[in-house]
Amino acid sequence: MSFMSVRQLTLQEVKLGFTQRDEDVTDFGACSTLSCDFRYLVTGGGDGELVLQHSATGEVGTFFTIANVSWPVTGSGGSGRFVVVTQFLRYIRVAMQGETVTGTPMAQLDIIGRA
């Protein structure tokens, strides 16, 4: 079975309005399943949550959120959340949604894409 392993989100601060840069978008076109290993190393407060977004073309303005895949900033700092995604378009990125994010949340996301 072929696969690809990507550190989708390097350890970094993820405040309100955070969206991955265009050059950090990953093309998972050869994959049918994404296994996501997410961690907050420092949590925050508020109602914000990191979400996975996808797009068929990867062009600006074409990304939208994958349903039921999110990580609230108030989650456990040291523990991760494992999510398997089977319905997605080709290009993947991470973004912060919500009304408020307090503190300095620090997050990291690794994804294994399987064919």
N, C-alpha and C positions, 0 to 999 in steps of 0.2 A: 504494500500500500504506500503510495507516495504522499508526502506531506510537506508543508513549509511552516517554519517557526519564526515568529516576528515579535519583537518587543514593540508593540503598537504605540505604547505611551511610556516613554522613559520617565523615571522618577522626576516629577516636577510639580510645581504649585498649580492648582486648578481652581481659579476664582470664577465668579459669575462672569459670563460672557466668553469663557474660554472655548475656543474651537481649534482643533489641530490645524496646523499650516498645510497648505496644498501639497508641499513637498513631503509631508509625513503621512499622506493618505496611502493606503496599501491596496494593491490589486490582488484580490483573492479569486480571480476569474476561473482558475483551474480547480477550485475547491468546492465541495458540496456541504461541508460541515466546518464550523468554527468552534473550537474549544477555547474558552476565554478564562484566564486566571487573573483576577483583578485584586489589587490591594490598595488600601489607604494606609500609608505609613504614619500619617498625621491626619486626624479627622478634623472636620470643621463643624459649623452649626448652620442652622437655617433649613430651608426646604429644597436646596439645590441637590441635583443628582447628575452624575456623569452618565451619558447614554452613548450607545453605538449608533452611528448614522451610516446609511448606505446610499449608493448612487449607481445607476447603470453606466454613466459616462464619465464621472469624476469631475465634471465641469462645475464651476462656481455657480451656486444657486440651485443645484440639482440634488443636494443631499437632504434626506429626511430620516427621522428616528425609526429604528427597528423596534417594534412593539415588544413590551415585556422584557427589555434588556436594559437595566439601569442599576446604578449603585449610589444610594443616598450618601451625602457628605457626613452624615451623622453615624455612619456604619462603624463597625469595630476597626480600630486602627491597625492591629496586628494580624487580624484574620482576613482571609480572602473570600471571594465569592466566585464559585465555578459555575459558568453558564455555557450551555451548548446551543449554538444558533444554526438552524438548518434552512431557514428561509431568509435569504439576503440577496442583494444585487452584487455587482462585481467589486465596487470600490468601498472601502471601510475607513471611517475616521471616528474620533471621540470628541464629544462636545459636552458642555455644562448647560443644564436647563434649570429653570426655577426662578423664584422671585428674589431670594436672599441666600447669600453664602457668607458666613462669618468665619473668622479665624484664618488660618493658613493651611488648608487641606493640601496634602502631598499624596499623589497617586501614581500607580504604575500598573500597566496592563500588558500581559503577554497573550498572544493568540497562536494557536496551532491550527492551521488549515489543513483539512484532509480531503483528498479526492474521492 
